[in-house]
């Protein structure tokens, strides 16, 4: 979802848009202070990272911001001098900042890189093979290093309310495709601009399931609005969602099965330029246990705490890490 995610849950939109136009005005040349103080837990000070200046970046949607803070707190506990550059608008802007050296490390998703950075049209079905293909090609082409991925797999999906599913009988995307062909109004699908254009989004899905995307009714909404609008089933009979979003359960939505397994796997990996990794290889063992703990269940709950319960993403990230024993409150 960019699935994975691409994309979603902007915070806050006005400031983020200003940042997209005036990068230096928003501190993208150096980043800001980490929002909360934390101390070592099971992650202890690492001699190789002590005092090393590291800028951590993320995209602007909730899940990526949470992952950005998790990465920041991990590196702070290891003794690094961390700067915060979470909340960059869009996948491409975040990637460009990393390629340019404005961002040193960030969590990125395998499927997003495979389709949108490396230019492939078809994902690889096996998650391990997908990671290894991204790891090897991105290093060869762009000198980017991918560390071992986490188990969470946040990908795109369509969802609908129980009422709409009962009315249409649609439970998988093959049935959805038939509905688009026979009754486009009954299949009106709310999407955001990026999903409507991405090859790992609506156009690619339409090709895989054999319908003309121009025939579909696809109102464009901000991602944060799509979930609520889909839950009412009025303007949006179906809506673009991300499979680890806490609002799916919170609003009683049902994910439509991807029966042809079109959507790519979006496993998170800590990424950085090869030169940075060669200078600081200690990042790999320090971040590995945290990445390994990022399951679908974990990130869905953390997303829910922000998007449904209204908690601050930095506090949510810190509290989870404290509960896991990775860090202590500063």
DAKAQUI-V100963 format. One record per residue. PHI is phi in whole degrees, -180 to 180 (none if undefined). OMEGA is omega in whole degrees, 0 to 359 (* if undefined). D_LAST is the distance of its C-alpha to the last C-alpha in Angstrom with 1 decimal. Layout:
BEGIN
phi:PHI omega:OMEGA d_last:D_LAST
phi:PHI omega:OMEGA d_last:D_LAST
END
This chain:
BEGIN
phi:none omega:* d_last:32.6
phi:none omega:* d_last:32.0
phi:none omega:318 d_last:32.3
phi:-38 omega:128 d_last:31.5
phi:153 omega:* d_last:31.2
phi:none omega:140 d_last:32.6
phi:128 omega:290 d_last:31.9
phi:-114 omega:168 d_last:30.4
phi:48 omega:185 d_last:28.3
phi:-70 omega:179 d_last:27.9
phi:-151 omega:333 d_last:25.1
phi:-88 omega:192 d_last:26.2
phi:-67 omega:185 d_last:29.7
phi:-63 omega:180 d_last:30.9
phi:-62 omega:181 d_last:28.1
phi:-62 omega:180 d_last:28.3
phi:-66 omega:176 d_last:32.0
phi:-61 omega:179 d_last:31.7
phi:-62 omega:182 d_last:29.4
phi:-65 omega:183 d_last:32.0
phi:-93 omega:183 d_last:34.6
phi:-118 omega:187 d_last:32.8
phi:-60 omega:183 d_last:30.3
phi:-68 omega:180 d_last:29.7
phi:-67 omega:180 d_last:29.3
phi:-96 omega:175 d_last:26.3
phi:83 omega:182 d_last:24.6
phi:-71 omega:177 d_last:25.7
phi:-77 omega:183 d_last:26.7
phi:-140 omega:182 d_last:23.1
phi:84 omega:179 d_last:20.7
phi:-114 omega:180 d_last:18.0
phi:-74 omega:173 d_last:14.3
phi:-62 omega:192 d_last:11.9
phi:-70 omega:182 d_last:11.4
phi:-133 omega:176 d_last:7.7
phi:-85 omega:177 d_last:4.6
phi:-136 omega:179 d_last:3.9
phi:-126 omega:180 d_last:5.0
phi:-68 omega:171 d_last:8.6
phi:-132 omega:172 d_last:10.7
phi:-68 omega:169 d_last:14.3
phi:-83 omega:183 d_last:13.6
phi:-110 omega:181 d_last:13.5
phi:-58 omega:180 d_last:14.0
phi:-106 omega:186 d_last:17.4
phi:-59 omega:181 d_last:19.7
phi:-72 omega:181 d_last:21.5
phi:-107 omega:184 d_last:18.6
phi:-60 omega:177 d_last:16.9
phi:77 omega:180 d_last:17.0
phi:-71 omega:179 d_last:19.1
phi:-79 omega:182 d_last:19.2
phi:-133 omega:176 d_last:19.1
phi:-99 omega:181 d_last:19.9
phi:-104 omega:179 d_last:19.2
phi:-117 omega:172 d_last:21.8
phi:-158 omega:171 d_last:22.9
phi:-76 omega:192 d_last:25.7
phi:-93 omega:186 d_last:25.6
phi:-86 omega:192 d_last:26.1
phi:-50 omega:184 d_last:23.5
phi:-59 omega:180 d_last:23.5
phi:-67 omega:178 d_last:23.1
phi:-64 omega:177 d_last:20.3
phi:-60 omega:179 d_last:18.4
phi:-63 omega:177 d_last:19.3
phi:-61 omega:179 d_last:18.2
phi:-67 omega:177 d_last:14.6
phi:-58 omega:179 d_last:14.7
phi:-66 omega:178 d_last:16.0
phi:-62 omega:182 d_last:13.6
phi:-64 omega:177 d_last:10.5
phi:-60 omega:184 d_last:12.8
phi:-73 omega:175 d_last:13.7
phi:-63 omega:179 d_last:10.4
phi:-61 omega:179 d_last:9.6
phi:-83 omega:174 d_last:13.2
phi:102 omega:181 d_last:12.8
phi:-76 omega:175 d_last:14.6
phi:-94 omega:192 d_last:14.7
phi:-98 omega:173 d_last:14.6
phi:-113 omega:186 d_last:16.6
phi:-98 omega:173 d_last:16.9
phi:-130 omega:175 d_last:20.5
phi:-74 omega:173 d_last:20.4
phi:90 omega:175 d_last:23.3
phi:-71 omega:186 d_last:26.3
phi:-79 omega:171 d_last:29.4
phi:92 omega:179 d_last:31.4
phi:-62 omega:184 d_last:31.6
phi:-66 omega:179 d_last:33.9
phi:-64 omega:179 d_last:31.9
phi:-66 omega:178 d_last:28.8
phi:-63 omega:180 d_last:31.0
phi:-62 omega:178 d_last:32.7
phi:-63 omega:179 d_last:29.5
phi:-73 omega:178 d_last:28.6
phi:-60 omega:182 d_last:32.2
phi:-78 omega:179 d_last:32.2
phi:88 omega:176 d_last:29.0
phi:-74 omega:175 d_last:27.0
phi:-115 omega:180 d_last:24.7
phi:-87 omega:183 d_last:23.9
phi:-137 omega:178 d_last:22.7
phi:-161 omega:169 d_last:22.9
phi:-80 omega:175 d_last:23.7
phi:-128 omega:183 d_last:27.4
phi:-105 omega:185 d_last:29.9
phi:-59 omega:182 d_last:33.0
phi:-63 omega:179 d_last:35.5
phi:-62 omega:180 d_last:34.6
phi:-66 omega:183 d_last:35.0
phi:-62 omega:183 d_last:38.3
phi:-85 omega:193 d_last:39.9
phi:-95 omega:178 d_last:38.5
phi:-97 omega:184 d_last:37.6
phi:-100 omega:168 d_last:40.2
phi:81 omega:178 d_last:42.9
phi:-86 omega:181 d_last:44.0
phi:-96 omega:183 d_last:45.6
phi:-115 omega:177 d_last:45.3
phi:-74 omega:175 d_last:42.2
phi:-99 omega:189 d_last:42.3
phi:-66 omega:182 d_last:42.4
phi:-81 omega:185 d_last:40.7
phi:-63 omega:181 d_last:36.9
phi:-68 omega:179 d_last:36.9
phi:-64 omega:177 d_last:39.8
phi:-63 omega:178 d_last:38.3
phi:-61 omega:184 d_last:35.1
phi:-64 omega:178 d_last:37.2
phi:-66 omega:177 d_last:39.5
phi:-65 omega:181 d_last:36.8
phi:-54 omega:185 d_last:35.1
phi:-72 omega:183 d_last:38.4
phi:-73 omega:181 d_last:39.8
phi:-69 omega:176 d_last:36.8
phi:-67 omega:183 d_last:36.5
phi:-67 omega:186 d_last:40.2
phi:-89 omega:190 d_last:40.5
phi:-127 omega:181 d_last:37.3
phi:58 omega:178 d_last:35.6
phi:-104 omega:180 d_last:32.6
phi:-101 omega:175 d_last:30.9
phi:-115 omega:176 d_last:29.8
phi:-83 omega:182 d_last:27.7
phi:-54 omega:185 d_last:28.4
phi:-79 omega:174 d_last:28.1
phi:-90 omega:183 d_last:26.4
phi:-78 omega:181 d_last:28.6
phi:-62 omega:183 d_last:28.0
phi:-135 omega:185 d_last:31.1
phi:-98 omega:183 d_last:30.8
phi:-122 omega:175 d_last:34.3
phi:-68 omega:172 d_last:36.5
phi:-162 omega:166 d_last:38.8
phi:-107 omega:179 d_last:41.0
phi:-140 omega:179 d_last:40.6
phi:-152 omega:175 d_last:42.8
phi:-76 omega:178 d_last:43.1
phi:-60 omega:180 d_last:45.1
phi:-60 omega:181 d_last:47.8
phi:-67 omega:178 d_last:48.3
phi:-63 omega:178 d_last:48.3
phi:-65 omega:182 d_last:50.9
phi:-71 omega:187 d_last:52.9
phi:-98 omega:185 d_last:52.9
phi:74 omega:182 d_last:52.6
phi:-82 omega:176 d_last:50.2
phi:-123 omega:177 d_last:47.8
phi:-139 omega:186 d_last:47.6
phi:-73 omega:173 d_last:47.8
phi:-65 omega:177 d_last:51.4
phi:-68 omega:176 d_last:52.4
phi:-61 omega:180 d_last:50.4
phi:-60 omega:178 d_last:52.3
phi:-65 omega:178 d_last:55.6
phi:-66 omega:177 d_last:54.6
phi:-58 omega:182 d_last:53.9
phi:-67 omega:188 d_last:57.3
phi:-97 omega:184 d_last:59.2
phi:-152 omega:185 d_last:57.4
phi:-55 omega:181 d_last:54.8
phi:-64 omega:179 d_last:54.2
phi:-72 omega:180 d_last:53.2
phi:-111 omega:180 d_last:50.6
phi:-52 omega:191 d_last:49.1
phi:-126 omega:180 d_last:45.7
phi:-82 omega:182 d_last:42.9
phi:-139 omega:171 d_last:40.9
phi:-96 omega:186 d_last:38.9
phi:-60 omega:184 d_last:40.4
phi:-67 omega:180 d_last:38.7
phi:-63 omega:181 d_last:39.6
phi:-67 omega:184 d_last:43.2
phi:-109 omega:188 d_last:43.6
phi:-74 omega:178 d_last:41.6
phi:-72 omega:171 d_last:43.7
phi:-94 omega:179 d_last:41.1
phi:-117 omega:190 d_last:41.4
phi:-64 omega:181 d_last:44.4
phi:-61 omega:179 d_last:47.1
phi:-66 omega:177 d_last:46.5
phi:-62 omega:179 d_last:46.3
phi:-61 omega:179 d_last:49.6
phi:-64 omega:182 d_last:51.2
phi:-67 omega:183 d_last:50.1
phi:-102 omega:169 d_last:51.4
phi:77 omega:173 d_last:54.6
phi:-132 omega:182 d_last:54.5
phi:-83 omega:181 d_last:54.7
phi:-62 omega:178 d_last:51.5
phi:-69 omega:179 d_last:53.7
phi:-78 omega:184 d_last:55.2
phi:-77 omega:172 d_last:52.0
phi:-90 omega:186 d_last:50.8
phi:-131 omega:175 d_last:47.2
phi:-57 omega:181 d_last:45.9
phi:-95 omega:177 d_last:43.0
phi:-132 omega:170 d_last:40.0
phi:-66 omega:186 d_last:36.3
phi:-57 omega:182 d_last:34.4
phi:-62 omega:181 d_last:32.5
phi:-87 omega:187 d_last:35.9
phi:-59 omega:184 d_last:37.6
phi:-60 omega:181 d_last:36.0
phi:-65 omega:181 d_last:37.1
phi:-65 omega:178 d_last:40.4
phi:-70 omega:181 d_last:41.1
phi:-66 omega:179 d_last:40.4
phi:-83 omega:178 d_last:43.2
phi:72 omega:181 d_last:45.6
phi:-92 omega:179 d_last:47.4
phi:-65 omega:183 d_last:46.9
phi:-112 omega:173 d_last:45.0
phi:-72 omega:176 d_last:46.7
phi:-129 omega:180 d_last:44.3
phi:-149 omega:173 d_last:41.0
phi:-68 omega:177 d_last:38.9
phi:-138 omega:176 d_last:35.7
phi:-123 omega:197 d_last:33.1
phi:-66 omega:178 d_last:33.1
phi:-104 omega:181 d_last:29.4
phi:-79 omega:182 d_last:29.2
phi:-66 omega:181 d_last:28.3
phi:-76 omega:177 d_last:31.0
phi:-61 omega:177 d_last:33.8
phi:-72 omega:183 d_last:33.4
phi:-61 omega:181 d_last:32.2
phi:-106 omega:176 d_last:35.5
phi:71 omega:179 d_last:37.7
phi:-85 omega:177 d_last:38.6
phi:-119 omega:179 d_last:40.3
phi:-76 omega:177 d_last:39.8
phi:-81 omega:186 d_last:43.2
phi:-64 omega:176 d_last:43.7
phi:-88 omega:191 d_last:43.9
phi:-70 omega:175 d_last:47.0
phi:-100 omega:178 d_last:47.8
phi:52 omega:179 d_last:44.2
phi:-75 omega:190 d_last:44.2
phi:-67 omega:183 d_last:40.6
phi:-68 omega:171 d_last:38.6
phi:-80 omega:178 d_last:35.8
phi:-120 omega:177 d_last:32.4
phi:-94 omega:184 d_last:30.1
phi:-84 omega:177 d_last:26.8
phi:-141 omega:172 d_last:26.4
phi:-75 omega:183 d_last:24.1
phi:-120 omega:179 d_last:26.6
phi:-167 omega:175 d_last:27.1
phi:-67 omega:183 d_last:30.0
phi:-60 omega:180 d_last:31.7
phi:-63 omega:179 d_last:31.3
phi:-70 omega:179 d_last:27.5
phi:-65 omega:179 d_last:27.5
phi:-63 omega:178 d_last:30.0
phi:-78 omega:185 d_last:27.8
phi:-137 omega:182 d_last:24.6
phi:-65 omega:180 d_last:25.8
phi:-63 omega:179 d_last:22.7
phi:-59 omega:184 d_last:21.3
phi:-62 omega:181 d_last:23.6
phi:-68 omega:180 d_last:22.5
phi:-69 omega:184 d_last:18.8
phi:-87 omega:187 d_last:19.2
phi:-56 omega:182 d_last:22.1
phi:-66 omega:179 d_last:20.7
phi:-71 omega:178 d_last:18.6
phi:-58 omega:181 d_last:21.7
phi:-64 omega:182 d_last:23.8
phi:-86 omega:184 d_last:21.9
phi:-86 omega:177 d_last:22.7
phi:-93 omega:175 d_last:25.8
phi:-59 omega:181 d_last:27.8
phi:-63 omega:181 d_last:26.8
phi:-65 omega:186 d_last:23.1
phi:-70 omega:176 d_last:23.3
phi:-62 omega:178 d_last:25.9
phi:-65 omega:179 d_last:23.7
phi:-65 omega:176 d_last:20.8
phi:-60 omega:180 d_last:23.4
phi:-61 omega:181 d_last:24.9
phi:-60 omega:178 d_last:21.8
phi:-83 omega:191 d_last:21.8
phi:-81 omega:180 d_last:25.6
phi:-102 omega:184 d_last:27.0
phi:-89 omega:175 d_last:24.4
phi:80 omega:181 d_last:23.1
phi:-82 omega:179 d_last:19.4
phi:-73 omega:184 d_last:17.2
phi:-63 omega:178 d_last:17.0
phi:-66 omega:179 d_last:13.5
phi:-68 omega:178 d_last:12.4
phi:-60 omega:180 d_last:15.0
phi:-63 omega:181 d_last:13.9
phi:-64 omega:183 d_last:10.3
phi:-63 omega:177 d_last:11.8
phi:-65 omega:181 d_last:14.4
phi:-67 omega:176 d_last:12.4
phi:-65 omega:180 d_last:10.5
phi:-61 omega:178 d_last:14.0
phi:-81 omega:181 d_last:15.5
phi:83 omega:181 d_last:13.4
phi:-67 omega:183 d_last:12.7
phi:-137 omega:171 d_last:8.9
phi:-124 omega:175 d_last:6.2
phi:-69 omega:183 d_last:3.8
phi:-78 omega:* d_last:0.0
END
